[in-house]
Amino acid sequence: MLAFPPLDGARAGWEPLLAKFAERGAIVAAAGAAKGAAIALPIVDAMHPVTAPVAMIQSFYRFADALAVGRGYDPDAPPLLKKVTETI
């Protein structure tokens, strides 16, 4: 599981949630300092909490793409997800 917890006070609520996923056997990686069983992924220090989610996700986009391709998935054609919205 790849998690992008917020950098403000709401982050404390994520720690128990990530721990539950780890207890159930998930490999948990969290952007920023991680506690417990989560793997800490490096992020730029001192980001503003409002803009941090965009910066964190952008920095891991290429990783997620490479991981999907490496596992045999096509990121441009995900199973069970239609990436085009049709309007009538």
N, CA, C and O atoms as a MOPAC input file, in Angstrom:
PM7 MOZYME 1SCF
protein

 N      0.84200 1    -1.14800 1     0.00000 1
 C      0.00000 1     0.00000 1     0.00000 1
 C      0.89700 1     1.22300 1     0.00000 1
 O      1.83400 1     1.31900 1     0.79200 1
 N      0.60200 1     2.16000 1    -0.89800 1
 C      1.35200 1     3.39900 1    -0.98100 1
 C      0.46500 1     4.49800 1    -0.41600 1
 O     -0.58600 1     4.79900 1    -0.98200 1
 N      0.87800 1     5.09600 1     0.68900 1
 C      0.06100 1     6.10200 1     1.36900 1
 C      0.73000 1     7.46800 1     1.33800 1
 O      1.95300 1     7.58200 1     1.41800 1
 N     -0.08600 1     8.48600 1     1.22200 1
 C      0.38000 1     9.87100 1     1.23100 1
 C     -0.30600 1    10.61100 1     2.36800 1
 O     -1.19700 1    11.42500 1     2.12500 1
 N      0.09500 1    10.34100 1     3.61200 1
 C     -0.54200 1    11.00300 1     4.75200 1
 C     -0.30200 1    12.51100 1     4.73700 1
 O      0.73600 1    12.96900 1     4.25900 1
 N     -1.25900 1    13.28400 1     5.25900 1
 C     -1.07600 1    14.73600 1     5.30900 1
 C      0.05900 1    15.11800 1     6.25100 1
 O      0.45700 1    14.33400 1     7.11100 1
 N      0.56800 1    16.32000 1     6.07800 1
 C      1.68800 1    16.77900 1     6.90900 1
 C      1.24700 1    17.65200 1     8.07900 1
 O      2.08800 1    18.21300 1     8.78300 1
 N     -0.04800 1    17.77200 1     8.29100 1
 C     -0.53100 1    18.58600 1     9.40800 1
 C     -0.99200 1    17.67700 1    10.54600 1
 O     -0.60600 1    16.50900 1    10.59800 1
 N     -1.79800 1    18.19100 1    11.44100 1
 C     -2.25200 1    17.43100 1    12.59800 1
 C     -3.05900 1    16.19200 1    12.25600 1
 O     -3.16000 1    15.27700 1    13.07400 1
 N     -3.63400 1    16.14500 1    11.06700 1
 C     -4.43200 1    14.98700 1    10.65200 1
 C     -3.57700 1    13.73600 1    10.44500 1
 O     -4.10100 1    12.62300 1    10.38900 1
 N     -2.28000 1    13.92100 1    10.33300 1
 C     -1.38800 1    12.77900 1    10.10400 1
 C     -1.46400 1    11.76700 1    11.24700 1
 O     -1.32900 1    10.56500 1    11.01900 1
 N     -1.67600 1    12.24100 1    12.46400 1
 C     -1.73300 1    11.33700 1    13.61700 1
 C     -2.82900 1    10.28400 1    13.45200 1
 O     -2.67500 1     9.15600 1    13.92200 1
 N     -3.91600 1    10.63200 1    12.79900 1
 C     -4.99500 1     9.68400 1    12.57600 1
 C     -4.64600 1     8.60600 1    11.56600 1
 O     -5.27700 1     7.54900 1    11.54000 1
 N     -3.65500 1     8.86200 1    10.74200 1
 C     -3.24500 1     7.88700 1     9.73900 1
 C     -2.39600 1     6.76600 1    10.32700 1
 O     -2.43200 1     5.64000 1     9.83200 1
 N     -1.64400 1     7.05900 1    11.36500 1
 C     -0.72700 1     6.05700 1    11.92100 1
 C     -1.44500 1     4.77000 1    12.33000 1
 O     -0.99600 1     3.69000 1    11.94800 1
 N     -2.55500 1     4.84100 1    13.10000 1
 C     -3.25000 1     3.59700 1    13.45500 1
 C     -3.83500 1     2.88400 1    12.23200 1
 O     -3.86800 1     1.65400 1    12.18400 1
 N     -4.29100 1     3.65000 1    11.25400 1
 C     -4.85500 1     3.05700 1    10.03900 1
 C     -3.78500 1     2.29200 1     9.26600 1
 O     -4.02200 1     1.16700 1     8.82700 1
 N     -2.62300 1     2.89100 1     9.09900 1
 C     -1.53400 1     2.21200 1     8.39900 1
 C     -1.08400 1     0.97600 1     9.16700 1
 O     -0.74600 1    -0.04300 1     8.56500 1
 N     -1.07900 1     1.06300 1    10.49000 1
 C     -0.70400 1    -0.09100 1    11.31500 1
 C     -1.68700 1    -1.24200 1    11.12400 1
 O     -1.27400 1    -2.40200 1    11.10700 1
 N     -2.98400 1    -0.94400 1    10.98100 1
 C     -3.98100 1    -1.99900 1    10.75800 1
 C     -3.74400 1    -2.71400 1     9.43800 1
 O     -3.86600 1    -3.93600 1     9.35700 1
 N     -3.40500 1    -1.95100 1     8.40000 1
 C     -3.10900 1    -2.59100 1     7.12300 1
 C     -1.89600 1    -3.49900 1     7.25500 1
 O     -1.90000 1    -4.61100 1     6.72600 1
 N     -0.86100 1    -3.04500 1     7.95000 1
 C      0.34600 1    -3.85500 1     8.14000 1
 C      0.03600 1    -5.12000 1     8.94100 1
 O      0.54600 1    -6.19700 1     8.63100 1
 N     -0.79900 1    -4.98600 1     9.97000 1
 C     -1.18300 1    -6.15600 1    10.77900 1
 C     -1.90500 1    -7.20300 1     9.94500 1
 O     -1.83500 1    -8.39600 1    10.24300 1
 N     -2.59200 1    -6.76500 1     8.91500 1
 C     -3.34000 1    -7.68500 1     8.04500 1
 C     -2.48400 1    -8.23000 1     6.90500 1
 O     -2.98800 1    -8.91000 1     6.01200 1
 N     -1.19100 1    -7.92800 1     6.94100 1
 C     -0.27100 1    -8.50200 1     5.97600 1
 C      0.11800 1    -7.61400 1     4.81400 1
 O      0.86600 1    -8.04600 1     3.93700 1
 N     -0.37100 1    -6.38300 1     4.78300 1
 C     -0.01700 1    -5.48500 1     3.68500 1
 C      1.38900 1    -4.92900 1     3.88400 1
 O      1.82200 1    -4.69100 1     5.01200 1
 N      2.08300 1    -4.73000 1     2.79100 1
 C      3.34600 1    -3.99700 1     2.82800 1
 C      2.95800 1    -2.53600 1     2.68800 1
 O      2.39000 1    -2.13400 1     1.67200 1
 N      3.26100 1    -1.74500 1     3.69900 1
 C      2.83400 1    -0.35200 1     3.74900 1
 C      4.03200 1     0.56700 1     3.58300 1
 O      5.01800 1     0.46100 1     4.31300 1
 N      3.93700 1     1.47100 1     2.61600 1
 C      4.95000 1     2.50100 1     2.41700 1
 C      4.25200 1     3.84500 1     2.51600 1
 O      3.24800 1     4.07900 1     1.84200 1
 N      4.77700 1     4.72700 1     3.35100 1
 C      4.14800 1     6.02900 1     3.57000 1
 C      5.14000 1     7.14000 1     3.25500 1
 O      6.29900 1     7.09400 1     3.66500 1
 N      4.65900 1     8.13900 1     2.51900 1
 C      5.50100 1     9.29000 1     2.20300 1
 C      5.76300 1    10.08000 1     3.48200 1
 O      4.84000 1    10.40000 1     4.23100 1
 N      7.01700 1    10.38200 1     3.71400 1
 C      7.38400 1    11.11600 1     4.92100 1
 C      7.74300 1    10.17200 1     6.05300 1
 O      7.80900 1     8.95700 1     5.87200 1
 N      7.97000 1    10.74200 1     7.20200 1
 C      8.33500 1     9.94400 1     8.37100 1
 C      7.21600 1     8.96600 1     8.69000 1
 O      6.05300 1     9.35600 1     8.79300 1
 N      7.56100 1     7.71400 1     8.84300 1
 C      6.57400 1     6.67500 1     9.12200 1
 C      6.88600 1     6.02700 1    10.45800 1
 O      8.04600 1     5.87200 1    10.84000 1
 N      5.84300 1     5.65800 1    11.14700 1
 C      6.00700 1     4.96400 1    12.42300 1
 C      5.51400 1     3.53400 1    12.26400 1
 O      4.78500 1     3.21700 1    11.32400 1
 N      5.91200 1     2.68800 1    13.17800 1
 C      5.42200 1     1.32400 1    13.16900 1
 C      5.97600 1     0.52000 1    12.01600 1
 O      7.16800 1     0.57800 1    11.71200 1
 N      5.09100 1    -0.23800 1    11.37300 1
 C      5.50400 1    -1.16700 1    10.33100 1
 C      5.63000 1    -0.52200 1     8.96000 1
 O      6.05300 1    -1.18100 1     8.01000 1
 N      5.27700 1     0.73600 1     8.83800 1
 C      5.32100 1     1.38800 1     7.52800 1
 C      6.75600 1     1.70900 1     7.12100 1
 O      7.59200 1     2.06200 1     7.95300 1
 N      7.01900 1     1.58000 1     5.83700 1
 C      8.30500 1     1.95900 1     5.26100 1
 C      8.23100 1     3.45600 1     4.96400 1
 O      7.30000 1     3.91000 1     4.29800 1
 N      9.18900 1     4.21000 1     5.44500 1
 C      9.19700 1     5.65800 1     5.21200 1
 C      9.80900 1     5.96100 1     3.85500 1
 O     10.93000 1     5.54200 1     3.56600 1
 N      9.07800 1     6.68500 1     3.02900 1
 C      9.58800 1     7.10700 1     1.72900 1
 C     10.00000 1     8.56700 1     1.83400 1
 O      9.27800 1     9.36600 1     2.43100 1
 N     11.13400 1     8.92800 1     1.27300 1
 C     11.63000 1    10.30500 1     1.42400 1
 C     10.74500 1    11.32700 1     0.70700 1
 O     10.22000 1    11.07100 1    -0.37700 1
 N     10.59800 1    12.47300 1     1.33500 1
 C      9.89400 1    13.59900 1     0.73000 1
 C     10.69800 1    14.86100 1     1.01300 1
 O     11.58700 1    14.86000 1     1.86500 1
 N     10.39000 1    15.91700 1     0.31000 1
 C     11.04600 1    17.20000 1     0.54600 1
 C     10.60500 1    17.72100 1     1.90500 1
 O      9.41300 1    17.73400 1     2.21300 1
 N     11.55800 1    18.14900 1     2.71400 1
 C     11.22600 1    18.69500 1     4.02800 1
 C     10.59000 1    20.07500 1     3.89700 1
 O     10.79200 1    20.77400 1     2.90400 1
 N      9.83900 1    20.44500 1     4.88600 1
 C      9.26900 1    21.78700 1     5.03100 1
 C      8.30000 1    22.17600 1     3.91300 1
 O      8.28300 1    23.32700 1     3.47700 1
 N      7.50300 1    21.22600 1     3.45500 1
 C      6.46600 1    21.57100 1     2.48800 1
 C      5.25300 1    22.12800 1     3.23400 1
 O      4.99500 1    21.74800 1     4.37600 1
 N      4.53300 1    23.00100 1     2.60700 1
 C      3.31200 1    23.53400 1     3.20000 1
 C      2.24100 1    22.44500 1     3.13800 1
 O      2.08900 1    21.80300 1     2.09900 1
 N      1.49200 1    22.21900 1     4.23000 1
 C      0.49300 1    21.14800 1     4.25200 1
 C     -0.56400 1    21.24300 1     3.14200 1
 O     -1.12600 1    20.22500 1     2.73600 1
 N     -0.83300 1    22.44700 1     2.65700 1
 C     -1.85500 1    22.59800 1     1.61700 1
 C     -1.35900 1    22.08800 1     0.26300 1
 O     -2.12500 1    21.48200 1    -0.48600 1
 N     -0.09700 1    22.32600 1    -0.05500 1
 C      0.44000 1    21.91900 1    -1.34900 1
 C      1.20900 1    20.59400 1    -1.30400 1
 O      1.53700 1    20.03100 1    -2.34800 1
 N      1.49000 1    20.10600 1    -0.12100 1
 C      2.28200 1    18.88100 1     0.03200 1
 C      1.67700 1    17.67400 1    -0.68100 1
 O      2.42900 1    16.93400 1    -1.31500 1
 N      0.35900 1    17.42700 1    -0.61800 1
 C     -0.16800 1    16.23500 1    -1.28900 1
 C      0.15600 1    16.18800 1    -2.77800 1
 O      0.50900 1    15.13200 1    -3.30300 1
 N      0.04000 1    17.31600 1    -3.45600 1
 C      0.33300 1    17.35200 1    -4.89300 1
 C      1.81200 1    17.05000 1    -5.13300 1
 O      2.15300 1    16.27500 1    -6.02700 1
 N      2.67800 1    17.65500 1    -4.34600 1
 C      4.11700 1    17.43700 1    -4.51200 1
 C      4.49700 1    15.99100 1    -4.20300 1
 O      5.31700 1    15.40200 1    -4.90700 1
 N      3.90800 1    15.41700 1    -3.16000 1
 C      4.23100 1    14.03800 1    -2.80800 1
 C      3.77900 1    13.06900 1    -3.88800 1
 O      4.53800 1    12.18600 1    -4.28600 1
 N      2.56700 1    13.22300 1    -4.35800 1
 C      2.04900 1    12.30700 1    -5.36800 1
 C      2.84200 1    12.43300 1    -6.66200 1
 O      3.16500 1    11.43000 1    -7.29800 1
 N      3.15300 1    13.65200 1    -7.04700 1
 C      3.92900 1    13.86800 1    -8.27800 1
 C      5.29500 1    13.19200 1    -8.19000 1
 O      5.76700 1    12.61400 1    -9.16900 1
 N      5.92200 1    13.26300 1    -7.03800 1
 C      7.25900 1    12.69300 1    -6.90800 1
 C      7.25700 1    11.17300 1    -6.99800 1
 O      8.28100 1    10.58100 1    -7.33900 1
 N      6.13600 1    10.52700 1    -6.70400 1
 C      6.07000 1     9.06800 1    -6.75300 1
 C      5.34000 1     8.54400 1    -7.98600 1
 O      5.18000 1     7.33200 1    -8.13400 1
 N      4.89400 1     9.43700 1    -8.87400 1
 C      4.15100 1     9.00600 1   -10.05500 1
 C      4.98500 1     8.07900 1   -10.93900 1
 O      4.50400 1     7.02900 1   -11.36600 1
 N      6.22700 1     8.46400 1   -11.21200 1
 C      7.07700 1     7.63200 1   -12.07400 1
 C      7.35700 1     6.27900 1   -11.42500 1
 O      7.45200 1     5.26400 1   -12.11500 1
 N      7.48900 1     6.26600 1   -10.09800 1
 C      7.69400 1     5.00900 1    -9.38000 1
 C      6.46900 1     4.10100 1    -9.55000 1
 O      6.60800 1     2.91700 1    -9.85500 1
 N      5.28100 1     4.66000 1    -9.35400 1
 C      4.05400 1     3.87700 1    -9.47100 1
 C      3.88900 1     3.34000 1   -10.89500 1
 O      3.47500 1     2.19700 1   -11.09100 1
 N      4.20800 1     4.15700 1   -11.86500 1
 C      4.12400 1     3.73600 1   -13.26500 1
 C      5.09100 1     2.58400 1   -13.54300 1
 O      4.71100 1     1.58300 1   -14.15000 1
 N      6.32400 1     2.72700 1   -13.10300 1
 C      7.32600 1     1.68200 1   -13.32500 1
 C      6.96600 1     0.38900 1   -12.59000 1
 O      7.18900 1    -0.70500 1   -13.10900 1
 N      6.41800 1     0.51300 1   -11.40000 1
 C      6.00600 1    -0.66300 1   -10.63700 1
 C      4.89000 1    -1.40700 1   -11.36100 1
 O      4.92300 1    -2.63300 1   -11.47000 1
 N      3.90700 1    -0.66700 1   -11.85400 1
 C      2.79900 1    -1.29700 1   -12.57800 1
 C      3.30400 1    -2.02800 1   -13.81300 1
 O      2.93200 1    -3.17700 1   -14.05200 1
 N      4.14900 1    -1.36800 1   -14.59800 1
 C      4.69800 1    -1.99200 1   -15.81100 1
 C      5.52600 1    -3.21700 1   -15.44200 1
 O      5.44400 1    -4.25100 1   -16.10500 1
 N      6.32300 1    -3.09800 1   -14.38200 1
 C      7.14400 1    -4.21700 1   -13.93100 1
 C      6.33500 1    -5.42000 1   -13.48600 1
 O      6.80600 1    -6.55500 1   -13.56000 1
 N      5.12900 1    -5.17700 1   -13.02700 1
 C      4.24300 1    -6.27100 1   -12.60100 1
 C      3.33900 1    -6.75300 1   -13.73000 1
 O      2.46300 1    -7.59400 1   -13.52400 1
 N      3.56200 1    -6.21200 1   -14.92000 1
 C      2.80300 1    -6.68300 1   -16.07100 1
 C      1.48500 1    -5.96700 1   -16.32200 1
 O      0.66800 1    -6.44500 1   -17.10900 1
 N      1.26400 1    -4.84500 1   -15.67700 1
 C      0.02800 1    -4.08500 1   -15.86900 1
 C      0.26500 1    -2.92400 1   -16.82500 1
 O      1.38100 1    -2.41900 1   -16.94500 1
 N     -0.79500 1    -2.51200 1   -17.49800 1
 C     -0.72800 1    -1.35600 1   -18.38300 1
 C     -1.39400 1    -0.18400 1   -17.66800 1
 O     -2.61800 1    -0.17500 1   -17.53700 1
 N     -0.63200 1     0.80700 1   -17.19900 1
 C     -1.22100 1     1.93300 1   -16.47100 1
 C     -2.24900 1     2.72000 1   -17.28400 1
 O     -3.10000 1     3.40600 1   -16.71800 1
 N     -2.16700 1     2.61900 1   -18.61500 1
 C     -3.12400 1     3.33100 1   -19.46200 1
 C     -4.39000 1     2.53400 1   -19.73200 1
 O     -5.31500 1     3.03800 1   -20.37000 1
 N     -4.44200 1     1.30300 1   -19.25800 1
 C     -5.63300 1     0.47400 1   -19.42400 1
 C     -5.84800 1    -0.36300 1   -18.16000 1
 O     -5.74600 1    -1.58900 1   -18.20400 1
 N     -6.14700 1     0.30100 1   -17.02500 1
 C     -6.31900 1    -0.44400 1   -15.77600 1
 C     -7.56100 1    -1.33100 1   -15.82300 1
 O     -8.58800 1    -0.93200 1   -16.37100 1
 N     -7.46900 1    -2.53600 1   -15.24700 1
 C     -8.63600 1    -3.41600 1   -15.24300 1
 C     -9.75100 1    -2.82000 1   -14.38000 1
 O     -9.49500 1    -2.22100 1   -13.33500 1
 N    -10.95200 1    -2.99000 1   -14.82600 1
 C    -12.15600 1    -2.56500 1   -14.09700 1
 C    -12.28000 1    -1.05600 1   -13.91800 1
 O    -13.06500 1    -0.59700 1   -13.08800 1
 N    -11.52000 1    -0.28400 1   -14.68100 1
 C    -11.59800 1     1.16500 1   -14.57700 1
 C    -11.60600 1     1.76000 1   -15.97400 1
 O    -10.72400 1     1.50300 1   -16.79300 1
 N    -12.62600 1     2.55800 1   -16.21400 1
 C    -12.72300 1     3.22600 1   -17.50300 1
 C    -12.21500 1     4.63800 1   -17.30000 1
 O    -12.77400 1     5.38400 1   -16.49600 1
 N    -11.16700 1     5.02100 1   -18.01200 1
 C    -10.54400 1     6.32200 1   -17.80300 1
 C    -11.16600 1     7.43500 1   -18.64100 1
 O    -10.67200 1     8.56300 1   -18.64100 1
 N    -12.23700 1     7.12600 1   -19.34800 1
 C    -12.89500 1     8.12500 1   -20.17900 1
 C    -14.29900 1     8.37000 1   -19.64200 1
 O    -15.05600 1     7.42400 1   -19.42600 1
 N    -14.64200 1     9.60200 1   -19.43200 1
 C    -15.98600 1     9.94900 1   -19.00100 1
 C    -16.79700 1    10.34400 1   -20.22600 1
 O    -16.41800 1    11.24100 1   -20.98000 1
 N    -17.90900 1     9.66500 1   -20.40800 1
 C    -18.77200 1     9.98100 1   -21.53300 1
 C    -19.92200 1    10.86600 1   -21.06500 1
 O    -20.55400 1    10.59900 1   -20.04300 1
 N    -20.17700 1    11.90400 1   -21.81400 1
 C    -21.32200 1    12.76700 1   -21.52000 1
 C    -22.34500 1    12.61900 1   -22.62500 1
 O    -22.01300 1    12.55100 1   -23.80800 1
 N    -23.55100 1    12.57400 1   -22.22300 1
 C    -24.64000 1    12.41200 1   -23.19100 1
 C    -25.41000 1    13.72200 1   -23.31200 1
 O    -26.37100 1    13.80500 1   -24.07700 1

